[in-house]
Amino acid sequence: MSEREVPVVLTDRLPAIGWQLAGARVQVVGAAQAADAFAAALATTNLLLVSAAVAAALPAPLLAAARRGTAPLVLVLDEALESAAARPAARHARGVLGVEA
């Protein structure tokens, strides 16, 4: 597998551990480094996953242009998925079923 075929994930510290275990190249970035890390990652992968927090720190036109492009595929990870691990399982299940927000 070439380096370009390995997904790149731009995220915060806690989710980074799981993504590393899954085999992704992970970069932990803060708001100040988000735009530079994003631009660099666009050039090195076929699949770029961006946490909701990192996406919020990016200039909206930059993120929109990258998501409209065809290569690499850019996906923003749903904030609800990232925070699901922090919620009790029963509350999460009720939220998914629409019984509780």
N, C-alpha and C positions, 0 to 999 in steps of 0.2 A: 504494500500500500504506500503510495507516495504521500509526502507531507501535505500536499494540497487536498488530498482525499480525507484527511482527518479533520473533523469539525473543530471550529474554534468557538469558545464560549467566553464572552465578556460578562463578568458578574462580580458579586461581592464575595467576601471570604467564605462564609458558611456554605452556600451552594457549590462553591468551587470544589470542595472535597468530593462530593458525589459525582460531579462531572469528570473529575480526574480519574476516579475509579471506573467510570464508564469508558475511558479511553480518549476523551476529548483533550485538546490543547486548551488550557484554561489560562486566562489572564484576569487577575483581580485588579479592578480599576475603580478609582473614585471619580467624582464629577470633574475634577480638574484635568484628569488624563483621558477622559472618555473619548473626545473627538480624535485625538492622536492615535489612541489604541484602536479605535474603530477604523480609521483610514488605513492603518498598517495591516489590520486583520483582513480587510477587503482584498488586499493584494496577495494573501497567502493561503486562502482556503476556498473550497467550493461551497461550504456551508458555514454561515456565521450566525450563531445564536447569541442574542443580546438580552440581558436581564431587563426587566421593566425599569429598575432604578437607573441603570446605565443608559437605557434608551431615553429616559426623561432628561438626562444631562446632555444629550446630543442636540445640536441645532436641528430643528424640525425639518428644514429643507434638505439637509444632508441625509437624515434617516429616510425621508420619503423618497428621495432619488435612488438610494441604495435598494430600498424595498421594491421599487418599480423595475429595477434592472433584472436581468436574467442570470447573471453570474457575478459574484457568487449569490446563492440563495441566502437572503437575510430574513431571519425570523426573530420577533420579539417574544421572549418567554412571558407567558401570562403571569402577572403578579399573584393571582390567586393560586396558581400551581406552586409558586415559590414559597408562599406563606402557608400552604396546607400542612407542611410538616410541623409548623409551630402551633397548630390548633389541635385540640383533642379530637380523636377520630369520630366520636359520636356527633360532635358539633359540625365537623366537616361534612359528614354524611347528610345531616339535616340540611346544610347549606346547598349541597349538590342536588338534593331532591327538591329544593325550593321551599322547604318548610321553615327554614331559618336563614337569614342572611349572614 
